[in-house]
């Protein structure tokens, strides 16, 4: 297999690293506008013939198409606004493609490419990170195990192992993306109907084993992706909430409600200033802690009936920064998930067409692949 990774940021680099651990992968093309710098965990592969760094502006369709033709599958870790075009180009070149998602409207546009992908005999899987991605696969497996599903609860958080005031948070991926999720209404299913709720609302507590302990959970956008649309009328309740250390949501809600996350410019002296850009500039450097160790906490619960009896399926993940490689928990969960999906596609373990991961990916195979990498999702037995 020869694999193309688009985007040499944190997740793309982690994806490339994971691909290089498989001896069946003959080569990894890592493409981005700048590929001169490598994270420490990829430095041992700098002179490895299997890793080829390729300068690429993904807006150059001809160059991107030519690069895709050199690979068997494409793992797209570029910003989400590239996802539809990269999927289209992959189908045109007869290559499998997966990405990290991040925008539900774009996913629906990708799904319209299904006929073209089937004709080209390739698979396209959007939303292949953690949320959306990992949690959607688990939720899909849980619902498939029920005769009827009553409620689905999904909780995910990327957190510092050592929280620091005032937000008890550190950047584990794009701060811009986090703020989008904090300001965009969240689609959920309630009483069988799809509806929207305000981000940072309906705070509840969720208990995890020590040393993580009690976390707070609140609505944010994007985690369910298409699930709230495809399962409307099929489940009574379906919600996704972000996990943080207690007190985070109240502070962020106050910051948002004061207008400090607005995108509309305001007049300051003689200049027009975008409040969110000021917040990112001021807070970003304080929340970026390269020496900080992270963790990811995740829980998926599916409740329903099977054979006329109440039933449930539930899973939990707590994963930590890998001290041996310097790969963060978020990168292990997200970048490795992208790599696993791409390898499943290249091995023809995913049917042709454009399908979301809850439909496209076999949960048992996926969980086994994660376990081989030390990302251990355990099944829970919940109290009645």
Buried (B, 14 or more C-beta within 10 A) or exposed (E): BBBBBBBBBBBBBBBBBBBBEEEEBEBBBBBBEEBEEBBEBBEEBEEEEBBBBBEBEBEEEEBBBEBBEBBBBBBBBBBBEBBBBBBBBBBBBEBBBBBBBBBBEBBBBBBEBBEBBBEBEBBBBBBBBBBBBBBBBBBBBBBEBBEEBBBBBBBBBBBBBEBBEEBBBBBBBBBEBBBBBBBBBBBBBBEEEBEEBBBBBBBEEBEBEEEBEEBBBBBBBBBBBBBBBBBBEEBBBBBBBBBBBBBBBEBBBEBBEEEBBBEEEEEEEEEEEEBBEBBBEEBEEEBEBEEBBBBBBBBBBBBBBEEEEEBBBBBBBBBBBBEEBEBBBBBBBBBBBBBBBBBBBBBEBBEBBBBBBBBBBEBEBBBEBBEEBEBEBEEEEEEE
